[in-house]
């Protein structure tokens, strides 16, 4: 099991990850609202703007304040992602 940092020390299991998307489109906003209504929404933004919506295979939806590209780079194990992690946690 590999854990991916989604910001502010919050981690998700890469094995349970289905998708990482931007929150801007109407269908994604509906997914977030449906998850909120069902009690399956996890808000890991710490009050910041939502920049990524993460869908898990358990039907949970996670909100992150980190860009989807940054999370994807962390998933791929990019060394540049570690530098971005330090910058993102300072915001």
N, C-alpha and C positions, 0 to 999 in steps of 0.2 A: 504494500500500500504506500503510495506516494502522496504527500500532502503539499498543496499549493497555497501560498500566502495570497489572500485576496485583499490585504490591506489591514493596517492597525493590529497586526498579530493574529488575525482570523485566518483559519485554514480550512480547506475543503479537500476531500479525497479525490484524487484524479481518476480513480476507478469508477466513481459514482457520477462523474460529470457527463452531461449530455451535450450542452451547448453554452457558449458565452456570446451574448448579443448586446447591441446598443439599445438603450431604452427609449429611443426617439419615435419609433413607428407605432401606429395605432394598435396593430395586433399584439405587440409586446406589452403595451400599456394594458390591454385587456387581460393578458396572461398574468401580469402583476396584480391587477385588481381581483381576478378570480382566485389567485393564490391567497391574497389578503382575506377574502371572504371565507375561504375554506380553512383558514388558520395554518396555511402552509408557506407563508412568507417569512423570510428571515432577513431583517434589515441590518446589514453590516457596514453601513455608511457612516455611522457615528455623527449623524446630523448633517453630513456634507451632501453635495449634489450626487445623485445616482449617475454613474457613468457606464456601468455594466450590469446586465441582468444574467444571472447564472442559473440554468435549469439543471436539476439533478434527476437521476433515475428514480428517486424515491418520491417524485412529484413535488418536491420542495423547490421554491424559487428564492434565490438569494440576491440581494441588492448589494453592489459594491461601489465604492467611490474611486476605484482604480479603472483605468481605461481597459477595454477588452483586449487591445493589442498587447498591453503590458502583462495581463494575466496569461494570455496565450504564449508570450515569450517565456514566462516563468514555467509554464507547463512544458515547453520544449527544452527548458534548461539553459536558456541563453544567458551568458555572463553579463550582458548589458541589462538584463532584467533585475539583477541584484543591485545595480547602481540606481535604477529607477525606483526600486523598492525603498531605498534610503531617502530619496527625494520625496516620494509620495507620502511617507509616514511623517514628514516634517510639516506638511500642509495643514 
